Amino acid sequence: MLTLRSAVSTLVVFACGFALGEIYDGGGSTANAQSPKVFELRTYTTPEGKLPNLLARFRDHTLEIFERHGMTNVGYWVPQDAPASSNTLIYILAHDSRDAATKSWDAFRNDEEWKRVAAETQVDGPIVSKVESVFMEATAFSPMK
């Protein structure tokens, strides 16, 4: 039986392959050699029944606000197997560096539109009960840097 941890590990491998086509510039950029991208794997758990609300918030608002603050949306997934299929969103963002990620998240949290959207989407209570974040860097042999 596939555990959530092994499912997430498998997801990261597939996501990196997908992201290769979205982000990779052929390796010709000196900027990439000087400042490798940092990837952030985020897992959100919702209270019972709130996953549709979280998905709507991301679909309708969050992705655009992320982009505005320098975060690259790599991909978004919901696990296929219960119980995570009813309460879990997993996604990957790309940042120019760890410092850039910190600055982007600070700007995001202070964004007036985000504050409005967050308040409006939680009028009936919180839609996220747990957030996990893991920063990753590409290995030397990874086709994506």
N, C-alpha and C positions, 0 to 999 in steps of 0.2 A: 504494500500500500504506500502510496506517495504521501509523504508528510508535507506540511506547509513549508518547512525550511527547505526541503529538497525541491519543492515546486518553485519556490522563490529563486533558488540557485539556478534551476533550469530556465526560469523566466529571464534571469539576468543574462545568461548566455544567448538566448534567442533575441533579447532586446538589444544587446550589443551588436549582434549581426544585423538587425533591422536598422539600428542607428547608424551603422556604417554607411548605408546607402543615403541616409539623410544628412550626415554631418561630414563625413570624410571628404577631404578635398584633393586626394591623390598624393598627398605627402610632399608636395612641392613648396609648401609655405614655410618660410623661416620662422614666422610667428608661432606656428604649431611646435616647432622644435624648441623655442625659447619658453613657451608658456603652454604646457600640455593641458588639455581640457580635464575637468574634474566632473565626474558623474555622481549624481545623488539618487540613490534608491530610497523611495519613501513609501511607507505602508501605513494606511489609515484604516482604523477599525471604527465602525459606527455603532451607536446603540441600536437595539432591535428595531427594524422597520425604517431606519433612516438612510440606508444606502441609496435609494433612489433620489433623495434630497441632495446628498453629497454629489452624486453623479451629475445631477442637473446644475448644481452650482459650478462644478468644474467645466461642464459643457458650455454653459451660458455666460460665464464670467471669468473664471480663474485662469484658464489658459491664456487668454488675451492679456490679462493683467501681468502674468508671469513674463510674457514676451516683452511687454512694455518696460519691464525692469531688468532686461538682459538675460533672462533665463530661457534656455532652449527646451521646448517640450519634445522629449524623445518618444515616449509612448505611455499608454495607460491601459491597465488590465484589471479584470475582476477574475478571481480564481473560479475554476469550473466546479470544484468539489465543495460540498457542504462540510462544515458550517461556514467556512470563509466566503463561499459564494454569495452569502446573504448579507455580509457585513464588512467586506474588505475591498479596498481600492489600493492597487499597487501602481506606482508610476516612477519614471526616471526622468530627471532633468539633467541638462548639461550646462556647465558653467565654464567660463574662461580660466578660472583658478579658484582656489578655496577662498581667497580674499574677495574675489568678485562675487562668489556665492553669498558670503556674509553681507556684503554691501547690497546685493540684490534683495535678499530676504529682509534686511532693514528697510529698504525703500518700499518693498511690498507691504510690510506690516503697517507702514505709515501712509500708505496710499488712501486717499479719501474715498475713492470708489470702492476699494476693497473693504474699508471699514463699514460703508453703507451696505454692501452686499453681505458681509458676514453677519451684520445685525439683522437684516431682512430675512436671511435664510435660517436664522436660529430663533425666530420669534416664538416658535413652539418648542423650544428646548435645543440643547446641543445636538449637532449632527456628527460630531467626531468625539470618540471617547478615548482614543489612543493614537499617537503618532510615533512612528519609528523612522529614523533617518540614518542612512549609511552613506558616507562619502567614499567613492572608489576612484582609483586611477588605473589607467590602462597599463598592462604589463608591457615589457619591452618587445614581446613577440606578438602583441595584439595588432590586428590590422587597423584598428581604430585607436587613435591617440587623442 
